[in-house]
Every structure is written in C-alpha cells, then in structure tokens.
Amino acid sequence: MEHEKPSMKCRYTLPAVLIAASIQGASAAAPAAVDAPVHTIAWLNDFSYLADASQRDTLWEKMRYIPLGDSPQRYLSLGGELRYQYLDMDHAQLGVRPADGNSMLQQRIRLSADLHLSRSFRAFVELGDDREYGAESVTPPNRGELDVQQAFFDATFKLGKGALTLRPGRFVMPLGSGRIVALREGVNKRYSYQGLRATYRTDSVRVDAFSVRPMELRPGRFDDRGDTSRSFSGVYASFSPKGAQGINFDVYGYSVSREVARYSNVAGPERRNSLGVRMWRKGSPWDYDVEGIYQFGNTNGLSARAWGAMFDAGYTFGQASLKPRLGLKANAFSGDRDRNDGRLETFSPPSPGAFVYTDSGFFTMMNLSDISPVVSIQATPTVRVSANLDVLYRTSTKDGIYFLPSSAPYGPVNGSARHVATNANAVVDWRANRFLNLHFYYTHVDAGEALLQAGGKDSHYVGLWAQLLF
C-alpha cells in the first residue's frame, strides 16, 4: 500500500485549492456580515428581506432572491454547501479490531433550491454528492454519488392562535437538544427521513408530530430510499411559558421499529417506545439542560425496559476577558444486567449525536455513564475554544461497549471492569465570516480496564473541517 501514498497526496491538492479560493471569495462577498450567518440547515434560512431590490447588490444576493412576479412573497432562492473534512485515527475501532487505523478526506457538496409561492406554500429540494478519499475502512454515511438529500413542500394553515405546517417528503429532522435525535455532522450524510411531519406553532408553544422512515443510504446515483425495515413516529412538544425567566420545557414520546436490532446479549426484531422530559435555559450567566427518558417495548421476545439521563450546566463570566464558561456534563444510560432474566435493559437512541462524548463516534449512548468538567473561552468574537476531560464507565458490567454510527457493540462482553476510558477533548470553532465555518476537534482516549479487557487500546482522533455555505 505504500506506493499509493504519493497519489493520495495529489488528490488532496484540489480540495485544498478549492477551500482557499472559497475563503477568499466568501470574505470578498460580505466582509462585514458575520452577525448574520447563513444557516447550516438550508431550509431554515429566510431571505425575504432581499425583496427590497436595493439590498441585492452582489451575485450571491441575486441568487438568494430571484423574484417571480410582483408579490414579494413569490421568489426562488438558490444556494448550497461545500465542505471538506480531514480525519485521522490510529484506531478507528479503538484497537478492538485489527488493522483499524484510518485517515481520510471527506467531500460534501450540496445544491439547493427553495421556491416560495406565498406565505402559505413553499417547496424545497436539495441535491448532494458525497465522496471519501484515502479511507482504509468504509463508513456508508460518507459515500454516495449524486442523490436527492431532501425534497419536500410545506403547506401552512392558520389554526386558532397559531399556524399548522404540513411537510410531506424527505428531510432532516433534529429534535430538541439534538442529542437523541441528532443532525449527524461528523460524517458526510446527515440523518434524514422520508414521510410526513406536522408542526403547530404559537408564540409560546411548538408541537411536532411525525411518521417517517429513516433513509437507507446507498453508494450509487439516485438510489437512496426510505428504509422499509425501520420506522420512526412520535410527538415532540416545546413550551416557553410567560414569566418563566427564560426556562423552557419539552415533553415527547416516540416509537421506533426495526427488523434487526443488535445488542451484546440479543439480536432480532424490535419495537421500542420512549417517553421523555427536558428542562433547559440558555443565556448568561447560568445555563442548563436536563433531560430524562424512559423506554419500554419488545426486542426479539424480550421485554425492553431502559432509561437515560442527561445533564449539562455552566456559568459564564460575561464581564471577564474572554468570557470564560465553566461547566459540568454528566450522562447515564442503562445497560442490560442479566441476559437470562427475560428482559433487555440497554438504552437505545434512535438517531444519536456523537458530540455527546466526542466527534469521533468512538462511543454512543448505550450502557454508558460519564462525568465531564468543561471549560471554554471566547478567544475572539468569532473563535470559541473549549476543552474537557470525560471519564466513562459501563453502567452495567454485564453489557458491552457500543460505538457509532451503527450503535453496535465492539464485541462480546469481556471481564467485569467498569471503567471504559478517560477522554481528553479539545475543540476550536471559528466562524470566519458569514459563509465560512471551520471546526477542529482532537480526542485522546486513555483506555480503561473495561476497554482493555475487550481488546482495546489507547487511541487518538483528529478532525478538521472547512464548511462554505452559499
């Protein structure tokens, strides 16, 4: 394989040139617009302010608002995303599997069109192409030729004191904190779904009801489709009561069905229901986010009973230089305690976010408890730096250690040790301008006795992406 190294280096040259050109072009387009960033989820952008023709000076502004008649509510918006991400891991599977080092460059390209015919109707489509260069082990969400990433229309109706929006089609759908039902930014392809979503909004209430199938990701062109072996449905409600001093409340319930679910102690068809509550507050000086979930159902004939709890709180010294924030994160997710008792107690998130522990996806929210002090600073108005030390334990020593993106166990349960690992993480986020985001992440995993007993090793992960939104 050594003879391939020079050619890989050449393949990396074109993306580097494109990123450099993107940085220069984005800076020239809007040097003073950092306070109005383009959203990473394209359909959340609102460019109706460009109905005023005097605001459409640049080519980008003219593409983002193409009038379709006399009404300012009738327009077409064109845009997209170009992202390159470099990853390096000495042990992609933490050493549990042999020859698992992995270094790669990922390319994500998106082109979108957002058609607004009135305040009540819009149609959105997003095409995408995903490539991966130099990877020694393939991750399906990183590879796929040109395909439809999202395609839906919104029909909005006045209903009482609020508005109801119906959205049939294909779409991304992060919910709540984005921990349990996440966006998945660590790989090229985000979690996406096909089906129906209905959203009701008032000034203080938002309710989402959905019935969808996760997308089955395939490597060919225009071949992604709804996965008939899985379904996901539920209701998610958020409340912002008046006089609550910024405190918000979420309650939700959802159901997941899978033809094949894999755990350390069982595998087979599964129907699992979840009920959850969340209380959270953003802002300064105190912020917090507390969430609890209870799960019940059936997995291959076993009664499924599981739970999860998440805590994240911090204090920001807003008057101090660099605005430091001191925080604490703690999470606990149940694991199976007895493979012979007719029950399965392993928590199972439907679309988990890797960021709960580390961008690497080394661990996921199954049979895992952790506690993590966090410190972050605002190095400049556009650069945020954070670091944390995360100590992870198996909640049950009778269950295994699980990883992303498959949420499968690393292997058979080995040993009785509880300490899985201690992670040291460092993160730098730089919003270079309105269009360009740069993200750097480093993780060092100091393997604990439980990971060593499973065949694991100390490992590191380095990730860097440059994301141009246009």
Buried (B, 14 or more C-beta within 10 A) or exposed (E): EEEEEEEEEEEBEEBEEBBEEBBEBBBEBBEEEBEEBBEBBBBEBEBBEBBEEEEBEEEBBBBBBBBEEEEBBBBBBBBBBBBBBBBBBBBBBBBBBEEBBBBBBBBBBBBBBBBBBEEBBBBBBBBBBBBBBBBEEEBBBBBBBBBBBBBBBBEBEEEEEBBBBBBBBBBBBBBBBBBBBBBBBBBBBBBBBBBBBBBBBBEBBBBBBBBBBBBBBBBEEEEBBBBEEBBBBBEBBBBBEEEEEEEBBBBBBBBBBBEEBBBBBBBBBBBBBBBBEBEBBEEEEEBBBBBBBBBBBBBBEBEBBBBBBBBBBBBBBEEEEEBBBEBBBBBBBBBBBEBEEEBBBBBBBBBBBBBBBBBBBBBBBBBBBBBBBBBBBBEEEBBBBBBBBBBBBBBBBBBBBBBBBEBBBBBEBBEEBBBBBBBBBEBBBBBBBBBBBBBBBBBBBBBBBBBBBBBBBBBBBBBBBBBBBB
